[in-house]
Structures are given as structure tokens and as C-alpha cells.
Amino acid sequence: MSHLPKLREMVTHNRSFRLGPIQDHALEDGAFLALTVMKLVVRLEDIEDTMQNPDFPCTVKRLCIRSLPVEEDTAAKTALCDIKEAADTRRIGLQTFHKFAIRNYRHLDPVDENCEMLARSMSNLRCIVLGPNPLVRTAPSLALMALVPFAKYCQFMNRMFLYLDGNSIPQNQRLPVFNEIKILGFGLSPLKEVNTTHVILFLSKLIRTPSCTSSSFDSSVIIGAKAMTSSFYEQWASPEDKNDVISSRKSWQTVNK
């Protein structure tokens, strides 16, 4: 395996790294210099040890993790911090990551601080997936405002899939803008029709020209985007925001015709 210098992608099970370099030479020192895509099937409680293994490649730009359905709730809640700590220890360049994905059996239960940490650490991300469709569902812990750090720090972001609370009422404030976003998925979070106007107004200020904004349980975001008019904004936008919002509205209407 180590004689594959042009190998770009590897899929490995938990065992390949947990046993360590002495027992299992799945990756030898200096091997796979072209490896940029790593897909792991691993228990979240083992992710820190996995990434701190001396054989874990530091050239990775796309890290995709699929967790095994055996971890404890606490493992899911600490996984994001564990990944950041392991990367810092091994000097794995999170700034070079283009994709970061965790598909999890349980809800990751991230908090706003996790999103701030990830956005700052992975400013070149094009795609992020944070357990948008957990098999064991609980109420989403992230509000819509959790999108803001990614808009602020990740200027190249074009695809996002998170388990968001689509019914959270965003704060009325000036927001950074996603310049490249194409797809924003709310995962399994339902969206109540009564909250559609708040959500659409928030997203129209955050996302200039979305191609698709969706929730698995409700398509009213897309419907609302198609139905937006000037009178809609006169009802919801404050006077100081109207100029910014009107330019957003025109883009939304063009994309969603």
C-alpha cells in the first residue's frame, strides 16, 4: 500500500489506526504524499487518538467521518473539540481543509462556540456537513445564527448541511454575506409555516443568490423565496436595512423564478 505515491483517496475502518503504527502499518511514515481525501468509519470517542496517530496523513484536505452507532452521547458532544485538539497536536492544517463532514448516528449537539471554532480554524472550507440527519433525533441545538460565523470566516463556502432549528427567530442585525453558497440544507429540522417570513428575511440578508435552501420536513423556504415581494420586506425590514435587503430580494427573485 505504501508504494502508491499517487493515491488521492482512502477509506479506512476504525481498526486501521487504533492499533497504532507498530501493530498495523496501514499508513507508513512518508507514504501517500498525494493523499488528500480521507474517509473514516470510526467511533467518535476514538477520533482524537485516530488523528494523533503518527501515521495519520497531514496532507488531508477533505475529511469525512462516519461514526459507528455505539458511541455514548458524551462522545458526540465533545467530538468537534477533540478533532480540533488532535489537529493542533499533529499540526494538521485545518486551514487547508476544503471539506469537513461528520455523519453521525446520534445528534452531535454542537453549540455556537463550536461553529465559531470551526469557521475560524477552517476558513478555506467549501463544504461542511455536521450530522444533518441523525438516526436518533433530539431537538436541534443550533439556531439559525450559527450560520453567521461561517459567512464571516469561510468566504468560499458553497455547500452546508447542518441540523439547525429552523424555527429559531434570528436577531435583527447587520450580517456578513455568503458569496459562493449554492446549497444550504437544514437536515431533519422542521420549519413551521408561521415562522417562514422570519427565516426568509434572515436568509435573504445572509445569502445573496441561493440555488437551494431546504428542510427535509418542509419546503416552505423555497416556496417563500419564490413569493417574496417589496411589500413583504416593507413589513419586516427596518428602514436602515432596506437598501441591503432590496438588493438581496432582487437576487432571490431572479434565482427563484
N, C-alpha and C positions, 0 to 999 in steps of 0.2 A: 504493500500500500504506500509506503513512503517513497517509492520510485515513481510517483505520479506528480511531477512538478507542475503540471498544467491543470490539475484538478481544482475546480472552482466551487463545487458544492458538495457537502457531506451531510448525510442523515445518520444520526447515531442514537442508540438507546442509552439509557441511564448507566448501564454497566460499563460502557466503554471508558468512562473517565473516573468513576467512583473507586475502582480498584487501584488507580494510581499508575504511574509510569513504569514501576518495577514489575507489577503483575500483568499489566495489559499495555502493550505498545501500539495501541490504536493510532496514536499520533506520536511520532518521534521528534526529538528536538530538531528544528530547522526544516522539517518536512512540510510539504504542501504550501509552498510560498505564495501560490496563486489563489489559495482558498479564501473566498470572500463571503460565502453563504454557508451558515451552519444552522442545521435544524436538529433540535434536541428533543427527545422524549425523556423526560426526567421528572422526578418528584421535586416539587418546588422547595422542599426543605433541604434538598441536596444541591440546589443550583449554585450556591456560593462556593461549595467545595469543588463542584464541577468546573467552574470558571477559574478558580485559583489553582487548579492542577497545572503543573509546569508544561504539560503537553497541549493545553488548550491554545488554539491559534490566536495570535494577536492581530491578524490581518483581516478579521471578520468585519464586514460592513453590513451584513444582513443576518440578524439573529432571530430565529423563530423557535419558540419554546411551546411544546405541547405537554401539559402536565399529566402525570399519572393520577387516576382517581382514587388515590389512597392517602393524600396528604391531609394534615389537620388544618382547621380553619386558621390557626395562627401562622402556618406556613404561607398561605395565600396573602395574608395581611402584611408580612414582612418581606415578601419576595422582591419587590421593587428596590427596597433599600439594600437587600443582600446583593443584588446584581450590581448596583452602583458601587458598593464597597469592594466587591470582588474585582470589578473593572479597575478601580483605583489602585488596588494592591498589585495587580498584574500589569498595570499601565496599558490596559486595552483601551484604544482610542475611541471612546463613545462619541466623540465629536465627528468621527468619520462614518458613523452608522447612517445608512440610508433607510433601513427598515428595522423595526423592533416590534415583535409580535409575541404575545402570550395568549394561548388558547387554553382555558382552564376549566376544570370540572366544577369548581366552586367559584363564587364571586370573589374577585381579587380584593374588593373593598378598599380601593385606593382613596386617598384624601387629597385635598387641594395641594398640600405641600409636596406630595408625590409627583403631581403634574408639573409643578414648578421645577422640581429637581430634574425630572426627565427632560423637560423642554430646555433648560439651561445646559444640561450635560450632552444632549443630542441635537444640537442646533442645525445639523445638516439633514435631519430626518425628512424623507419623502413620504413615508407610510408608518403609521403606528396602529397597533391592534392590542387592546387591553381587555381581554376576556369579555367580548361584547355579548356572547351567547352562553352564559354558564348553564350547565345542566341542573345544578342546584341553585335555584333563584331566591334571592332576597331583594329587599328594596335597594335600588341604586343609591350609592353614597355620594356620587359626583353630581353636582349641579351644573347647569349649562355654563356657568362662569369658569368651569375647569378648562374650557376651550381656550380661554384668553391667553394663558402663558404660551401655548403652542403658536398662537397667532403672533405673539410678541417676539419669540425667540427663533421659531422654525420657519423661516421665510420660504423654504422650498417645499413645505408640506403640501401634498396633493391628495392623500387618502387617509381618513381617520375612521376608526371603528372602536367606539367606546360604549360602555354600559352606563349611559347617562340618565339622569332624572329629567325627562322631557317636560315635566310639569313644574319644574322649579322656575320661579319668577326672577329673571335676571335683574341686576341693579341697572338703573338708568345712568350710564356714564359713557364717556368717550372711550372707544375701543380701538385696539390695533386691528389690522385687516389681514386676512389670509389672501395672498396674491395669487397662489397657484392651486388652491383647493379644487378638487374635482368631485370627490365623493366624501360625504360625511354620514356615517351610519350610527344610529343610537342603539343598535343592538336590540335587545328584548324590551327596552323601556317603552311602556305605552304612553301615548300622548292624548290627553283629554281635549275634546273639541273646544271647550270653553277657554283653554289656555293657548290655542293656536295663534291668536293675534299677538300675544306677548312673545311667543317663541319666534314667529316670523320676523317681527320687528327687530329682535335681538340679532337673529342670524343675518338679516339684510344689512346690518351695520358691520357685522364681523366678516361676512363673506360677500365679496363683490359680485362674482359671476359663478355661482354654483351650478354644477351639472346635475347633481342628485343629492337630495337631503332626505333621509328616510328613517323610519322607525318600523321595526318588524310588525308591530301590532296595529299601526295606524298610518295611513298615507296622507293625513290631513296637512302635513307640512308641504308636500308637493302641491296639493290642491290649493292651499293658501297662497303659495308662491305664485301660482298662475292667476289668482284672483285679486292681487294687490292693485290698488288704485291710489290716486292722490288723496282722496277723501279718507282712505284707510290711514295714511300717515298723519293727516291733519288731526285725527282723533288721538293718536298715540305718541307722536313725536313732539318733543319740546321745541320751542322756537329756535334755540341755538343749535339744535341737531338737524333741523330740516334740510339745510343745504347738503350736508353729508348724506342724509338719508335719501333725498331725492335722486342723487346720482346712483346710489345703490339700487333704488327701486327701478330705475330705467334699465340697469343691467339685468336685474332679476326678470323683468318683464320680457326683455329680449331673449334671454336664455330659455324661459319657460313658455314661450308662445307655442 
